[in-house]
Each structure stands twice: as C-alpha cells, then as structure tokens.
Amino acid sequence: MAAETRSDVSGKDTPLLEIVFQEIEKSPEGSMSFSDYVELALYHEKYGYYASPAERIVGKKGDFFTSVSVGEMFGFLLAERIAAEWSDRLDPGRPLVVVEQGAHDGQLAADITSALAANSDVENTNVVYRIIEPRRGTREFLKNRFRESEIPVEVVRSPDEAKAEQGVFLCNELLDAFSFDRMILSTGEWKELRVTLHDGNLAWTSAPAREEQKNLLPRSTTELPENYVTEICPALFPWMTGVSQLFEKGLWWIIDYGYESDDYFAPGRKSGTLRCYRKHEATEDPFSFPGETDITAHVNFTHLQQAATGNGLEWRNFTDQHHFLIHAAKAWLLSLEGRPADDRAAKRLRQFQTLTHPGLMGQQFKVAEMTRGL
Ligand SMILES: C[S@@+](CC[C@H](N)C(=O)[O-])C[C@H]1O[C@@H](n2cnc3c(N)ncnc32)[C@H](O)[C@@H]1O
C-alpha cells in the first residue's frame, strides 16, 4: 500500500483525531477503511459529529439545511399524505404506526405529530409515532422531548422493536449520513481508498477492492477515466433487511439526495459525491476537523431498489420532492383559495416554495416509495 495524496490537518485537529491516530497505529495494515473512519467521525459516542442531538448542526445556526429545518411545512405535508394513505390504501379501521429513523432532535416528529393531531380526519387515539434511535443518549433526549405529546411518541432501539401490523416508515436524509466506502479506478482495477498516517497527518492510501465491493461497482470500466473516484454504501443492504420487516401492510418513504446507478457512476462524475459541511461551507476534505464536520455521500437509489425488492418490498414510485409534495399539498392549496393570506399562511407558502421549487429543494431531493401488502 502506498500513500497517494495527503491532507494537511495542521491547525485542524480535534479530540477525535487522537483516537483515529491510535486506531490506525494499532491496525495490522497501518490503515483503516474509510467507512470505519466516517463511523468514528460521525458517531463516536463522545466526540462524533452526531454525538449530541442538542447541538445545533442543522439549520441557520448549524452546518447545513434540511427540508425539516426549512420549517413546519415539510412535516405538515407528510402528515397530510400519511392521513390520506391511511384512509385510501391502508386499513382506516385499524391503528396506524408511523415509524421514523434518523429523527435527530425530533423536529420532524414534532411537526408531523402536531399536524396529525390537528387533522380532523385522524383519530388521535389510533396513531402511534415510533422513532428508531440506536444511541442511548439521543433516545433519552427524545423521550424527554415527547413526554407530553398529544400523539404518543415512543423511542425504540431497533426496527425489531418498532414492528406493527400496518404503518408508514419514513426517513429524511438518513441514508446520506451512513458510513460509506470510497473507491478508485486505477489501471482498470477497482481499489478501496483507506485512511493512513503520513508525516503526522491523515492521508489516503489504497488496497485492492474486495469482491463484495466490486459487486456494487460498474463491471464495465472502459468509459471511466483513470483515477475515477466514487462511493458505495454496503451498510444500506443490512439496514433495508431490518426496516423492510416493519409492517405486514405498509408504505416506506425514503427521502434523500442521490441518483440511480447510470447517473451515479456517470463518467463525468469523476471525483464522486463525497461532501463535507462545516458552518455552511462545503469541502471535499474529510480529514479536517474530524468530529466537527459532517461527512456525507449521495444515495445510490438503484442499490436501494435492489435492497428493497430483495427483501420483498414493491418499488412503487421514484420521484422528486417537488412532485411528491405537490401531490400531498392538493387539499391545503385548495383550502387557501379565496381566503386572504394571513401571516402564517404567507410563511407556509414561502416554505412550500423552498421545499418544492426545482431550483431549490424540489429536484435535488428524491423520494423512493415502497410498499408491502397493498
Ligand atoms: C443528515 S441528519 C438528518 C436529520 C433529520 N432527519 C433532518 O432531516 O433534519 C442524519 C441523522 O441520522 C442519524 N442517524 C444516522 N444513522 C442512524 C441510525 N442507524 N439510526 C438512527 N439514526 C441514525 C444521525 O444521527 C443524524 O441525526
């Protein structure tokens, strides 16, 4: 293995950096996989980027915006769709469980449950909202936040504990936050980019790709340029196996930014989709400020489809956020007709525009809809 490029981390060290150094020094290969590095940088219990949900990392005062941080409208529209699906495609006479994973500080859960509680078509006593959260600290935080929620909010550890007869599963920007491998095409062969030490700094090194990694990469590489870099997320597959078993009858909505394989592995996308965010600045350097920087990659929706159908779900619809939310907003838009717009309605309309405008969040975000038993 040879060090290929280096990242200057001087002045950009954090408590987590020492932990990464120790991990690399004690590893027999003298390097760690990039996915292990991302796992530490994002999810180390004490120093990981997502260690504390109370810290403001999403929104104006944080590092990046999500549809949730735009305002209450995203949750309101999802609640409109949940209510409509419950009455039209699910069994309205039976209880409904809404399951969310990647809830972070619970803002989307708060927006959805408030909107469901205010919806006269929804019988509150028949709905439960369940959040899947594997980390104890975040679970405690969420349990506390929803102690007095009008619609009961339960916080559980795993998909197994969230199972229900019928329900809707949703996640917003969960998959882009999974750890992932970084791969490089070198003299016609796929290699894995790993993290090593070089002159006291973190640096890239490479090792031959494993068979299971190659299975997620384009077989034909003739169109791709030398040193083409891309990402794969093997963690997607076991995750889908878990959440696909949630309901006997239900819908799954996965909302995130990403592409299908043809686009994901397009020859022009030669440095992949890795992005790092800190204080609303985007870089491609994951080695600066580890633990204080968000590290993310786009979702490969073809892999998601393979994982879903392989676990018995039907791949029903793949669209962008614009189309998904416009459909959800029909009744609300009609209700505005002929009514003078008050401050709240004007604010909601502005949020709606940010969420659906193709030049803002409408086209960048995609929605994959899967079903079982419908
Ligand atoms: C990019 S943030 C999105 C937060 C929120 N959904 C939003 O849209 O504003 C990703 C979130 O997913 C959480 N996450 C990552 N892996 C998870 C897992 N296996 N289970 C539950 N949450 C997870 C992270 O802790 C983080 O809070």
The ligand as a Tripos MOL2 file, in Angstrom:
@<TRIPOS>MOLECULE
LIG
   27    29     1     0     0
SMALL
NO_CHARGES

@<TRIPOS>ATOM
      1 C1        -28.3360   14.4580    7.9990 C.3       1 LIG1
      2 S1        -29.0540   14.1940    9.5790 S.3       1 LIG1
      3 C2        -30.7640   14.3880    9.1800 C.3       1 LIG1
      4 C3        -31.5870   14.7570   10.3750 C.3       1 LIG1
      5 C4        -33.0940   14.9260   10.1430 C.3       1 LIG1
      6 N1        -33.7080   13.7130    9.6310 N.3       1 LIG1
      7 C5        -33.3670   16.0720    9.1940 C.2       1 LIG1
      8 O1        -33.7900   15.8050    8.0660 O.co2     1 LIG1
      9 O2        -33.1420   17.2370    9.5830 O.co2     1 LIG1
     10 C6        -28.8850   12.4290    9.7480 C.3       1 LIG1
     11 C7        -29.3580   11.8920   11.0840 C.3       1 LIG1
     12 O3        -29.4260   10.4630   11.0040 O.3       1 LIG1
     13 C8        -28.9740    9.9280   12.2460 C.3       1 LIG1
     14 N2        -28.6030    8.5150   12.0570 N.ar      1 LIG1
     15 C9        -27.5730    8.0020   11.3740 C.ar      1 LIG1
     16 N3        -27.5710    6.6590   11.4230 N.ar      1 LIG1
     17 C10       -28.6490    6.3050   12.1650 C.ar      1 LIG1
     18 C11       -29.2210    5.0510   12.5620 C.ar      1 LIG1
     19 N4        -28.6860    3.8870   12.2140 N.pl3     1 LIG1
     20 N5        -30.3500    5.0850   13.3110 N.ar      1 LIG1
     21 C12       -30.9390    6.2570   13.6540 C.ar      1 LIG1
     22 N6        -30.4450    7.4670   13.3050 N.ar      1 LIG1
     23 C13       -29.3170    7.4920   12.5730 C.ar      1 LIG1
     24 C14       -27.8280   10.8440   12.6190 C.3       1 LIG1
     25 O4        -27.5030   10.7360   13.9880 O.3       1 LIG1
     26 C15       -28.4320   12.2010   12.2550 C.3       1 LIG1
     27 O5        -29.1630   12.7180   13.3300 O.3       1 LIG1
@<TRIPOS>BOND
     1     1     2 1
     2     2     3 1
     3     2    10 1
     4     3     4 1
     5     4     5 1
     6     5     6 1
     7     5     7 1
     8     7     8 2
     9     7     9 1
    10    10    11 1
    11    11    12 1
    12    11    26 1
    13    12    13 1
    14    13    14 1
    15    13    24 1
    16    14    15 ar
    17    14    23 ar
    18    15    16 ar
    19    16    17 ar
    20    17    18 ar
    21    17    23 ar
    22    18    19 1
    23    18    20 ar
    24    20    21 ar
    25    21    22 ar
    26    22    23 ar
    27    24    25 1
    28    24    26 1
    29    26    27 1
@<TRIPOS>SUBSTRUCTURE
     1 LIG1         1 GROUP 0 **** ****
